[in-house]
Amino acid sequence: MRKILVLGGTAWLGSEIARQLVANGDAVTCLARGDSGGSPIGAAFVQADRYSPDAYAAVADQSWDDVVELSYEPVLVRGAIDALAEKAKHWTLVSSVSVYASNSDAGADESAPLLDPADLDDYGQAKVAAEQASLEALGRRLLVIRPGLIAGPGDGSDRFGYWVGRFALAQDGPVLSPVAESRAVQVIDVEDLAAFIVKAGEDDLTGVINATGDHHALADVLALAAEVAGFAGDRMVVADEWLLRHDVHYWAGPRSLPLWLPEADAAFAQRNNAAFHAAGGGLQDLRRTMQRCLDFERRLGLDRERRSGLSRAEELNLLDQLPR
């Protein structure tokens, strides 16, 4: 039986990793503040503030087959390494494809240049700093996993679930859409990402791996979302220039159209994932992910206030402004 320490394990991805580790028969300990809840059933929970000097006192005298680190803050990453590196056989750092310096090279793999970590308030640059600190301390014991867009129940970003939720809300009414034919979506279900992290640790994989989904045309993803939602209305396709003039934003956040990227950044959703597949990574059917997202959207409320996307009122107001 492996002993695994998850630094986190109470929020979305961390909780799914811990749950799957328990199901795998591993002895799992989650160390976290607990603001997002407790650890999954079957996992031990150590409540700790990772900014505290004695944050790891309860676990530092134990040996671990794997430590799974999810933080993007270099100060927390370095603190964990200082306290635990000597006791860890293998270390998994969950990073991000946001570390890459360019999003203009479709098919770029793990060797692509990274951002200069000069501004640690920037998520991507902070992840680069976390990677560098981990590699310096852990060397060949380190696995860096760089996920792309993650989807599934529990997603607090509201990005991927926006479209299937909006089509379900609108039903026969119109839905505002960007031009989709020239754009791509690359998404991995949280279940699949967690399963890969569990397997990679079990196999003692090291190095760097992009854990991303396969490439899908945005037009195909929107068509699937409409089908899963039972949408029978019209998708009103509007040019980028019109949307930007009317204060609609790319990708995520308030008053955005999620998954819509500038043409110059299109390769963000076209990363090479050959290493992921070669290492045994699997991807469930996109329809199942879409259905899981719709079920989650319905539980939260289709017309709720969102972290990403347009409210229905904002959308209808924009639709009223379209040229007749």
C-alpha contacts under 8 A as a table, 3 or more apart, distances in Angstrom:
res1	aa1	res2	aa2	distance
1	M	25	G	6.70
1	M	26	D	5.43
1	M	27	A	6.63
2	R	25	G	7.96
2	R	26	D	5.04
2	R	27	A	6.02
2	R	64	W	7.82
2	R	65	D	5.88
2	R	66	D	8.00
3	K	26	D	6.15
3	K	27	A	4.83
3	K	28	V	6.06
3	K	29	T	7.93
3	K	63	S	7.76
3	K	64	W	5.31
3	K	65	D	5.34
3	K	66	D	6.92
4	I	26	D	6.95
4	I	27	A	6.15
4	I	28	V	4.92
4	I	29	T	6.31
4	I	64	W	5.79
4	I	65	D	5.87
4	I	66	D	5.02
4	I	67	V	5.90
4	I	68	V	7.62
5	L	28	V	6.00
5	L	29	T	4.94
5	L	30	C	5.95
5	L	31	L	7.36
5	L	64	W	6.72
5	L	66	D	6.44
5	L	67	V	4.79
5	L	68	V	6.26
6	V	9	G	5.72
6	V	14	G	7.27
6	V	18	A	6.98
6	V	28	V	7.32
6	V	29	T	6.17
6	V	30	C	4.79
6	V	31	L	6.33
6	V	67	V	5.90
6	V	68	V	4.77
6	V	69	E	6.48
7	L	14	G	7.99
7	L	30	C	5.96
7	L	31	L	5.07
7	L	32	A	6.31
7	L	67	V	7.33
7	L	68	V	6.00
7	L	69	E	5.23
7	L	70	L	6.55
7	L	71	S	7.87
8	G	11	A	6.99
8	G	14	G	5.75
8	G	15	S	7.64
8	G	30	C	5.90
8	G	31	L	5.55
8	G	32	A	4.84
8	G	69	E	7.47
8	G	70	L	6.76
9	G	12	W	7.86
9	G	13	L	7.48
9	G	14	G	3.91
9	G	15	S	4.24
9	G	16	E	7.51
9	G	17	I	7.07
9	G	18	A	5.78
9	G	30	C	5.25
9	G	31	L	7.11
9	G	32	A	7.10
9	G	39	S	6.03
9	G	40	P	7.81
10	T	14	G	6.02
10	T	15	S	4.77
10	T	30	C	7.46
10	T	32	A	7.12
10	T	34	G	6.44
10	T	35	D	8.00
10	T	36	S	5.64
10	T	37	G	5.66
10	T	38	G	5.61
10	T	39	S	5.11
10	T	40	P	7.36
11	A	14	G	5.56
11	A	15	S	5.34
11	A	36	S	5.41
11	A	37	G	7.32
12	W	15	S	5.41
12	W	16	E	6.42
12	W	154	G	5.81
12	W	155	D	6.85
13	L	16	E	5.12
13	L	17	I	6.18
13	L	190	V	6.41
13	L	194	A	6.97
14	G	17	I	5.09
14	G	18	A	6.19
14	G	70	L	7.23
15	S	18	A	5.10
15	S	19	R	6.03
15	S	39	S	6.73
15	S	40	P	6.46
16	E	19	R	4.99
16	E	20	Q	6.16
16	E	190	V	7.41
16	E	191	E	6.90
16	E	194	A	6.18
17	I	20	Q	5.28
17	I	21	L	6.11
17	I	194	A	4.78
17	I	195	A	7.19
17	I	197	I	7.30
17	I	198	V	6.94
18	A	21	L	5.02
18	A	22	V	6.21
18	A	28	V	6.76
18	A	30	C	7.50
18	A	39	S	7.65
18	A	40	P	6.66
18	A	43	A	7.12
19	R	22	V	5.27
19	R	23	A	6.31
19	R	40	P	5.67
19	R	41	I	7.48
19	R	43	A	7.78
20	Q	23	A	4.90
20	Q	24	N	6.04
20	Q	194	A	7.14
20	Q	195	A	6.82
20	Q	198	V	7.23
21	L	24	N	4.89
21	L	25	G	6.60
21	L	26	D	5.57
21	L	27	A	7.78
21	L	28	V	6.85
21	L	198	V	6.27
22	V	25	G	5.24
22	V	26	D	5.29
22	V	27	A	6.64
22	V	28	V	6.37
22	V	42	G	6.19
22	V	43	A	6.61
23	A	26	D	7.42
27	A	43	A	7.07
28	V	42	G	7.68
28	V	43	A	4.95
28	V	44	A	6.22
29	T	43	A	5.55
29	T	44	A	4.56
29	T	45	F	5.75
29	T	46	V	7.16
30	C	39	S	6.31
30	C	43	A	6.84
30	C	44	A	6.13
30	C	45	F	4.93
30	C	46	V	6.09
31	L	45	F	6.05
31	L	46	V	4.70
31	L	47	Q	5.88
31	L	48	A	6.39
32	A	45	F	7.76
32	A	46	V	6.55
32	A	47	Q	5.31
32	A	48	A	5.43
32	A	49	D	6.80
32	A	50	R	7.37
33	R	47	Q	5.16
33	R	48	A	5.01
33	R	49	D	5.34
33	R	50	R	7.60
34	G	37	G	5.08
34	G	38	G	5.71
34	G	47	Q	6.24
38	G	45	F	6.97
39	S	43	A	6.06
39	S	44	A	6.91
39	S	45	F	5.76
40	P	43	A	5.73
46	V	58	A	7.50
48	A	52	S	7.86
48	A	55	A	5.42
48	A	56	Y	7.52
49	D	52	S	5.51
49	D	55	A	5.73
50	R	53	P	7.81
50	R	55	A	5.05
50	R	56	Y	7.63
50	R	76	L	6.45
50	R	79	G	7.91
51	Y	55	A	6.92
51	Y	76	L	6.83
52	S	55	A	5.07
54	D	57	A	5.27
55	A	58	A	7.79
56	Y	59	V	5.48
56	Y	60	A	5.59
56	Y	80	A	7.42
56	Y	83	A	6.62
56	Y	84	L	7.89
57	A	60	A	5.45
57	A	61	D	7.62
58	A	61	D	7.42
59	V	62	Q	5.70
60	A	63	S	7.95
60	A	83	A	6.18
60	A	84	L	5.73
60	A	87	K	7.41
61	D	87	K	7.63
62	Q	87	K	6.64
63	S	87	K	4.70
63	S	88	A	6.09
63	S	89	K	7.87
64	W	67	V	6.62
64	W	87	K	6.01
64	W	88	A	4.82
64	W	89	K	6.27
64	W	90	H	7.83
65	D	88	A	5.94
65	D	89	K	4.99
65	D	90	H	5.92
66	D	88	A	6.03
66	D	89	K	6.08
66	D	90	H	4.63
66	D	91	W	5.34
66	D	92	T	7.06
66	D	201	G	6.58
67	V	88	A	6.54
67	V	90	H	6.56
67	V	91	W	4.85
67	V	92	T	6.07
68	V	91	W	6.14
68	V	92	T	4.75
68	V	93	L	6.07
68	V	94	V	7.49
69	E	77	V	7.41
69	E	91	W	7.67
69	E	92	T	6.09
69	E	93	L	4.86
69	E	94	V	6.14
70	L	93	L	6.28
70	L	94	V	5.12
70	L	95	S	7.31
71	S	74	P	7.85
71	S	76	L	6.93
71	S	77	V	6.56
71	S	94	V	7.66
72	Y	76	L	7.94
72	Y	77	V	7.38
72	Y	95	S	7.22
72	Y	123	Y	7.04
72	Y	126	A	5.97
72	Y	127	K	5.15
72	Y	130	A	6.47
73	E	76	L	5.49
73	E	77	V	6.32
73	E	120	L	7.82
73	E	126	A	6.13
73	E	127	K	7.26
73	E	130	A	6.90
74	P	77	V	4.88
74	P	78	R	5.93
74	P	120	L	7.95
74	P	126	A	6.35
74	P	127	K	7.45
74	P	129	A	6.11
74	P	130	A	4.82
74	P	133	A	7.60
75	V	78	R	5.30
75	V	79	G	6.11
76	L	79	G	5.04
76	L	80	A	6.24
77	V	80	A	5.34
77	V	81	I	6.31
77	V	130	A	6.14
77	V	133	A	7.71
77	V	134	S	7.46
78	R	81	I	5.03
78	R	82	D	6.09
78	R	130	A	7.59
78	R	133	A	6.59
78	R	134	S	7.37
79	G	82	D	5.20
79	G	83	A	6.31
80	A	83	A	5.21
80	A	84	L	5.82
80	A	85	A	7.52
81	I	84	L	5.25
81	I	85	A	4.86
81	I	134	S	7.22
81	I	137	A	7.23
82	D	85	A	6.20
83	A	86	E	7.81
84	L	87	K	5.39
84	L	88	A	6.44
85	A	88	A	5.34
85	A	137	A	7.54
85	A	138	L	6.95
88	A	91	W	6.64
89	K	141	R	6.81
90	H	141	R	4.97
90	H	142	L	6.27
90	H	143	L	7.82
90	H	201	G	7.25
90	H	204	D	6.74
91	W	138	L	7.63
91	W	141	R	6.03
91	W	142	L	4.94
91	W	143	L	6.19
91	W	201	G	7.99
92	T	142	L	6.00
92	T	143	L	4.81
92	T	144	V	6.00
92	T	145	I	7.32
92	T	197	I	7.87
92	T	201	G	7.18
93	L	131	E	7.45
93	L	134	S	7.81
93	L	142	L	7.37
93	L	143	L	6.19
93	L	144	V	4.90
93	L	145	I	6.24
94	V	144	V	6.05
94	V	145	I	4.96
94	V	146	R	6.27
94	V	147	P	7.53
95	S	99	V	7.85
95	S	127	K	5.91
95	S	131	E	7.31
95	S	144	V	6.42
95	S	145	I	5.61
95	S	146	R	4.72
95	S	147	P	6.79
96	S	99	V	6.04
96	S	124	G	7.33
96	S	127	K	7.00
96	S	145	I	7.17
96	S	146	R	4.05
96	S	147	P	4.95
96	S	148	G	6.25
97	V	100	Y	6.04
97	V	124	G	7.97
97	V	146	R	5.19
97	V	147	P	5.90
97	V	148	G	5.49
97	V	210	N	7.08
97	V	268	F	7.82
98	S	123	Y	7.54
98	S	124	G	4.75
98	S	127	K	7.92
98	S	148	G	7.80
99	V	114	L	5.57
99	V	115	L	5.83
99	V	124	G	4.59
99	V	125	Q	6.24
99	V	127	K	6.27
99	V	128	V	5.64
100	Y	103	N	7.24
100	Y	112	A	6.73
100	Y	113	P	6.02
100	Y	114	L	4.30
100	Y	115	L	5.65
100	Y	124	G	7.66
101	A	112	A	7.85
101	A	113	P	5.73
101	A	114	L	4.64
101	A	115	L	4.41
101	A	116	D	7.83
102	S	105	D	7.07
102	S	113	P	7.56
102	S	114	L	7.88
102	S	265	D	7.84
103	N	106	A	7.62
103	N	264	A	7.27
103	N	265	D	4.75
103	N	266	A	6.54
103	N	267	A	4.84
103	N	268	F	4.77
104	S	264	A	5.89
104	S	265	D	5.42
104	S	266	A	6.39
104	S	267	A	5.05
104	S	268	F	7.30
105	D	108	A	5.76
105	D	267	A	5.59
106	A	266	A	7.64
106	A	267	A	4.52
106	A	268	F	7.75
106	A	270	Q	5.27
106	A	271	R	6.33
106	A	272	N	7.91
107	G	267	A	7.32
107	G	270	Q	5.69
107	G	271	R	4.93
107	G	272	N	4.66
108	A	111	S	7.69
108	A	112	A	6.17
108	A	270	Q	7.78
108	A	271	R	5.49
108	A	272	N	5.50
109	D	112	A	5.93
109	D	210	N	7.54
109	D	271	R	6.32
109	D	272	N	4.83
109	D	273	N	7.26
110	E	208	V	6.57
110	E	209	I	6.51
110	E	210	N	6.49
110	E	272	N	7.73
114	L	128	V	7.18
115	L	124	G	7.30
115	L	125	Q	5.94
115	L	128	V	6.89
116	D	125	Q	6.46
116	D	128	V	7.62
117	P	120	L	6.45
117	P	125	Q	4.34
117	P	126	A	6.26
117	P	128	V	6.03
117	P	129	A	5.73
118	A	125	Q	6.88
119	D	122	D	5.69
119	D	125	Q	6.28
119	D	126	A	7.23
120	L	123	Y	7.08
120	L	125	Q	5.83
120	L	126	A	4.60
120	L	129	A	7.75
121	D	125	Q	7.73
121	D	126	A	6.73
122	D	125	Q	5.41
122	D	126	A	5.99
123	Y	126	A	5.15
123	Y	127	K	6.23
124	G	127	K	5.14
124	G	128	V	6.40
125	Q	128	V	5.02
125	Q	129	A	6.36
126	A	129	A	5.08
126	A	130	A	6.20
127	K	130	A	4.92
127	K	131	E	6.15
128	V	131	E	5.05
128	V	132	Q	6.19
129	A	132	Q	5.09
129	A	133	A	6.15
130	A	133	A	5.26
130	A	134	S	6.11
131	E	134	S	5.15
131	E	135	L	6.08
131	E	144	V	7.24
132	Q	135	L	5.21
132	Q	136	E	6.12
133	A	136	E	5.25
133	A	137	A	6.34
134	S	137	A	5.32
134	S	138	L	5.79
134	S	139	G	7.62
134	S	142	L	7.28
135	L	138	L	5.25
135	L	139	G	4.95
135	L	140	R	7.90
135	L	142	L	6.55
136	E	139	G	5.96
138	L	141	R	5.52
138	L	142	L	5.75
139	G	142	L	5.94
140	R	206	T	6.56
140	R	207	G	7.45
141	R	206	T	6.34
142	L	206	T	5.34
142	L	207	G	6.42
143	L	205	L	6.32
143	L	206	T	4.10
143	L	207	G	4.95
143	L	208	V	5.98
143	L	209	I	7.87
144	V	206	T	7.27
144	V	207	G	6.10
144	V	208	V	4.66
144	V	209	I	6.37
145	I	197	I	7.97
145	I	208	V	5.92
145	I	209	I	5.07
145	I	210	N	6.00
145	I	211	A	6.20
146	R	208	V	7.44
146	R	209	I	6.06
146	R	210	N	4.62
146	R	211	A	5.53
146	R	212	T	7.66
147	P	150	I	7.26
147	P	188	I	7.83
147	P	193	L	7.73
147	P	210	N	5.86
147	P	211	A	4.47
147	P	212	T	5.31
148	G	186	Q	7.07
148	G	187	V	6.51
148	G	188	I	7.14
148	G	210	N	7.61
148	G	211	A	6.68
148	G	212	T	5.02
148	G	213	G	7.47
148	G	269	A	7.64
149	L	186	Q	6.58
149	L	187	V	4.87
149	L	188	I	6.33
149	L	212	T	7.26
150	I	155	D	7.87
150	I	187	V	5.67
150	I	188	I	5.00
150	I	189	D	5.72
150	I	190	V	5.83
151	A	155	D	6.29
151	A	160	F	6.02
151	A	161	G	7.53
151	A	187	V	6.63
151	A	188	I	6.13
151	A	189	D	4.88
151	A	190	V	5.76
151	A	289	T	7.31
151	A	293	C	7.46
152	G	155	D	6.00
152	G	161	G	7.83
152	G	189	D	5.65
152	G	190	V	5.75
152	G	191	E	7.72
152	G	289	T	6.20
152	G	290	M	7.84
152	G	292	R	6.19
152	G	293	C	5.30
152	G	296	F	7.93
153	P	292	R	6.32
153	P	293	C	5.64
153	P	295	D	7.92
153	P	296	F	5.34
154	G	296	F	7.41
155	D	158	D	6.26
156	G	307	R	7.70
157	S	252	A	7.82
157	S	307	R	6.08
157	S	308	S	6.46
158	D	161	G	5.77
158	D	162	Y	6.00
158	D	306	R	6.52
158	D	307	R	5.82
158	D	308	S	5.19
158	D	309	G	7.52
159	R	162	Y	5.54
159	R	251	W	7.66
159	R	252	A	6.13
159	R	258	P	5.28
159	R	259	L	6.94
159	R	308	S	5.73
159	R	309	G	7.26
160	F	163	W	6.81
160	F	258	P	6.91
160	F	259	L	7.09
160	F	293	C	7.83
161	G	164	V	5.78
161	G	165	G	5.96
161	G	290	M	7.56
161	G	293	C	5.41
161	G	294	L	6.70
161	G	297	E	6.74
162	Y	165	G	5.19
162	Y	166	R	5.87
162	Y	258	P	6.84
162	Y	308	S	7.47
162	Y	309	G	6.52
163	W	166	R	5.02
163	W	167	F	6.08
163	W	222	L	6.88
163	W	225	A	6.26
163	W	226	A	7.78
163	W	258	P	7.83
164	V	167	F	5.24
164	V	168	A	6.14
164	V	222	L	7.90
164	V	225	A	4.58
164	V	226	A	6.29
164	V	228	V	7.14
164	V	229	A	5.82
164	V	290	M	7.05
164	V	293	C	7.49
164	V	294	L	5.94
165	G	168	A	5.09
165	G	169	L	6.16
165	G	229	A	7.35
165	G	294	L	5.87
165	G	297	E	5.83
165	G	298	R	7.43
165	G	302	L	5.86
166	R	169	L	4.97
166	R	170	A	6.01
166	R	175	V	7.57
166	R	302	L	7.08
167	F	170	A	5.19
167	F	171	Q	5.86
167	F	175	V	7.09
167	F	225	A	7.16
167	F	226	A	5.60
167	F	229	A	5.84
167	F	230	G	7.57
167	F	231	F	5.48
168	A	171	Q	5.41
168	A	226	A	7.64
168	A	229	A	4.75
168	A	230	G	6.68
168	A	231	F	6.23
168	A	302	L	7.57
169	L	302	L	5.91
169	L	303	D	7.07
170	A	173	G	5.01
170	A	174	P	6.72
170	A	175	V	6.88
170	A	231	F	7.34
170	A	233	G	7.58
171	Q	229	A	7.87
171	Q	230	G	6.94
171	Q	231	F	4.72
171	Q	232	A	5.82
171	Q	233	G	6.13
172	D	231	F	6.44
172	D	232	A	4.97
172	D	233	G	4.08
172	D	234	D	7.56
173	G	232	A	7.79
173	G	233	G	5.02
173	G	234	D	6.82
174	P	233	G	5.42
174	P	234	D	4.80
174	P	235	R	5.79
174	P	236	M	6.52
175	V	233	G	7.54
175	V	234	D	6.40
175	V	235	R	4.91
175	V	236	M	5.85
175	V	315	E	7.58
176	L	235	R	6.05
176	L	236	M	4.93
176	L	237	V	6.33
176	L	238	V	7.31
176	L	315	E	6.63
176	L	319	L	6.82
177	S	180	A	7.86
177	S	235	R	6.22
177	S	236	M	5.65
177	S	237	V	4.74
177	S	238	V	6.18
177	S	257	L	7.57
178	P	237	V	5.39
178	P	238	V	5.27
178	P	239	A	6.24
178	P	240	D	6.56
178	P	243	L	7.86
178	P	257	L	7.59
178	P	260	W	6.93
179	V	182	S	7.44
179	V	237	V	5.80
179	V	238	V	6.21
179	V	239	A	5.99
179	V	240	D	7.14
180	A	183	R	5.40
180	A	184	A	7.92
180	A	217	A	7.50
180	A	218	L	5.25
180	A	219	A	4.84
180	A	260	W	7.89
181	E	217	A	6.76
181	E	218	L	6.57
181	E	219	A	5.37
182	S	217	A	7.47
182	S	218	L	7.78
183	R	217	A	5.95
183	R	218	L	5.45
183	R	219	A	7.64
183	R	260	W	7.68
183	R	261	L	7.51
183	R	263	E	7.57
183	R	266	A	6.42
184	A	215	H	6.37
184	A	216	H	5.47
184	A	217	A	4.39
184	A	218	L	4.83
184	A	266	A	6.89
184	A	269	A	5.85
184	A	270	Q	6.91
185	V	215	H	5.91
185	V	216	H	5.11
185	V	217	A	6.02
185	V	218	L	5.47
185	V	221	V	7.46
185	V	259	L	6.88
185	V	269	A	5.28
185	V	270	Q	7.49
186	Q	212	T	6.57
186	Q	213	G	4.99
186	Q	214	D	5.67
186	Q	215	H	5.00
186	Q	216	H	6.27
186	Q	269	A	4.83
186	Q	270	Q	6.49
187	V	212	T	6.24
187	V	213	G	4.60
187	V	214	D	7.11
188	I	192	D	6.66
188	I	193	L	6.55
188	I	211	A	7.68
188	I	212	T	5.63
188	I	213	G	4.59
188	I	283	L	7.00
189	D	192	D	5.25
189	D	193	L	6.35
189	D	283	L	7.39
189	D	284	Q	7.44
189	D	289	T	6.29
190	V	193	L	5.09
190	V	194	A	6.07
191	E	194	A	5.28
191	E	195	A	6.10
192	D	195	A	5.03
192	D	196	F	6.18
192	D	281	G	7.62
192	D	282	G	6.39
192	D	283	L	5.95
192	D	284	Q	7.08
193	L	196	F	5.17
193	L	197	I	6.31
193	L	211	A	6.90
194	A	197	I	5.08
194	A	198	V	6.24
195	A	198	V	5.18
195	A	199	K	6.19
196	F	199	K	5.06
196	F	200	A	5.85
196	F	280	G	7.50
196	F	281	G	5.50
196	F	282	G	7.44
197	I	200	A	5.14
197	I	201	G	6.16
198	V	201	G	5.38
198	V	202	E	6.26
199	K	202	E	4.97
199	K	203	D	6.10
200	A	203	D	5.07
200	A	204	D	6.05
200	A	205	L	5.27
200	A	279	A	7.62
201	G	204	D	4.96
201	G	205	L	6.25
202	E	205	L	7.87
209	I	273	N	7.79
209	I	275	A	6.04
209	I	276	F	6.03
210	N	271	R	7.65
210	N	272	N	7.24
210	N	273	N	5.67
210	N	275	A	7.02
210	N	276	F	6.21
211	A	273	N	6.53
211	A	276	F	5.64
211	A	281	G	7.86
212	T	271	R	7.37
212	T	273	N	5.94
212	T	276	F	7.56
213	G	273	N	7.22
213	G	283	L	6.91
214	D	270	Q	7.99
214	D	273	N	7.21
215	H	269	A	7.03
215	H	270	Q	5.94
216	H	220	D	6.76
216	H	221	V	6.78
217	A	220	D	5.24
217	A	221	V	6.46
218	L	221	V	5.00
218	L	222	L	6.14
218	L	259	L	7.89
219	A	222	L	5.23
219	A	223	A	6.16
220	D	223	A	5.02
220	D	224	L	6.13
221	V	224	L	5.11
221	V	225	A	6.12
222	L	225	A	5.00
222	L	226	A	6.16
223	A	226	A	5.16
223	A	227	E	6.23
224	L	227	E	5.01
224	L	228	V	6.08
224	L	287	R	7.15
224	L	290	M	8.00
225	A	228	V	5.22
225	A	229	A	6.08
225	A	290	M	6.64
226	A	229	A	5.15
226	A	230	G	6.06
226	A	231	F	4.99
226	A	232	A	7.93
227	E	230	G	5.12
227	E	231	F	6.17
228	V	231	F	7.81
228	V	287	R	7.55
228	V	290	M	7.22
228	V	291	Q	6.58
229	A	294	L	7.39
238	V	242	W	6.77
238	V	243	L	6.92
239	A	242	W	5.56
239	A	243	L	6.57
240	D	243	L	5.18
240	D	244	L	6.12
241	E	244	L	5.25
241	E	245	R	6.12
242	W	245	R	5.15
242	W	246	H	6.33
243	L	246	H	5.15
243	L	247	D	6.48
243	L	248	V	5.22
243	L	249	H	7.69
244	L	247	D	5.11
244	L	248	V	5.26
244	L	249	H	6.60
245	R	248	V	7.50
246	H	318	L	7.80
247	D	255	R	7.52
248	V	255	R	5.59
248	V	256	S	5.25
248	V	257	L	6.99
249	H	252	A	7.34
249	H	253	G	7.77
249	H	254	P	7.93
249	H	255	R	6.18
249	H	256	S	4.25
249	H	257	L	6.38
250	Y	256	S	5.62
250	Y	257	L	5.93
250	Y	258	P	6.62
250	Y	259	L	7.41
250	Y	260	W	5.39
250	Y	261	L	5.57
250	Y	262	P	7.04
251	W	256	S	6.43
251	W	257	L	6.05
251	W	258	P	4.34
251	W	259	L	4.72
251	W	260	W	4.96
251	W	261	L	5.67
252	A	256	S	5.61
252	A	257	L	6.77
252	A	258	P	5.02
252	A	259	L	7.21
252	A	307	R	7.92
252	A	308	S	5.01
252	A	309	G	6.61
253	G	256	S	5.81
253	G	258	P	7.94
253	G	307	R	5.58
253	G	308	S	4.05
253	G	309	G	6.36
254	P	306	R	7.29
254	P	307	R	5.81
254	P	308	S	4.97
254	P	309	G	5.64
254	P	310	L	6.66
255	R	308	S	6.97
255	R	309	G	5.29
255	R	310	L	4.63
255	R	311	S	7.39
255	R	314	E	7.76
256	S	308	S	6.22
256	S	309	G	4.46
256	S	310	L	5.80
257	L	260	W	5.91
257	L	308	S	7.69
257	L	309	G	5.20
257	L	310	L	6.77
258	P	308	S	6.69
258	P	309	G	5.91
261	L	265	D	6.27
261	L	266	A	6.10
262	P	265	D	5.36
262	P	266	A	6.37
263	E	266	A	5.15
264	A	267	A	7.89
265	D	268	F	5.77
266	A	269	A	6.17
266	A	270	Q	7.19
267	A	270	Q	4.60
267	A	271	R	6.55
268	F	271	R	6.45
272	N	275	A	7.87
273	N	276	F	5.27
273	N	277	H	6.59
274	A	277	H	5.24
274	A	278	A	6.05
275	A	278	A	4.96
275	A	279	A	6.07
276	F	279	A	5.27
276	F	280	G	6.64
276	F	281	G	5.19
277	H	280	G	5.23
277	H	281	G	4.71
277	H	282	G	6.65
278	A	281	G	7.12
284	Q	288	R	7.08
284	Q	289	T	7.37
285	D	288	R	5.54
285	D	289	T	6.83
286	L	289	T	5.10
286	L	290	M	6.11
287	R	290	M	4.95
287	R	291	Q	6.13
288	R	291	Q	5.05
288	R	292	R	6.13
289	T	292	R	5.08
289	T	293	C	6.15
290	M	293	C	5.05
290	M	294	L	6.22
291	Q	294	L	5.02
291	Q	295	D	6.22
292	R	295	D	5.19
292	R	296	F	6.31
293	C	296	F	5.06
293	C	297	E	6.09
294	L	297	E	4.92
294	L	298	R	6.14
295	D	298	R	5.22
295	D	299	R	6.36
296	F	299	R	5.11
296	F	300	L	6.35
297	E	300	L	5.19
297	E	301	G	5.97
297	E	302	L	5.86
298	R	301	G	4.97
298	R	302	L	5.61
300	L	304	R	7.22
301	G	304	R	5.34
303	D	311	S	7.34
303	D	312	R	6.99
305	E	311	S	6.96
306	R	309	G	6.58
306	R	310	L	7.78
306	R	311	S	7.25
310	L	313	A	7.90
310	L	314	E	5.85
310	L	315	E	5.90
311	S	314	E	5.12
311	S	315	E	6.20
312	R	315	E	5.00
312	R	316	L	6.11
313	A	316	L	5.22
313	A	317	N	6.15
314	E	317	N	5.13
314	E	318	L	6.28
315	E	318	L	5.13
315	E	319	L	6.17
316	L	319	L	4.94
316	L	320	D	6.19
317	N	320	D	5.18
317	N	321	Q	6.66
318	L	321	Q	5.15
318	L	322	L	6.76
319	L	322	L	5.38
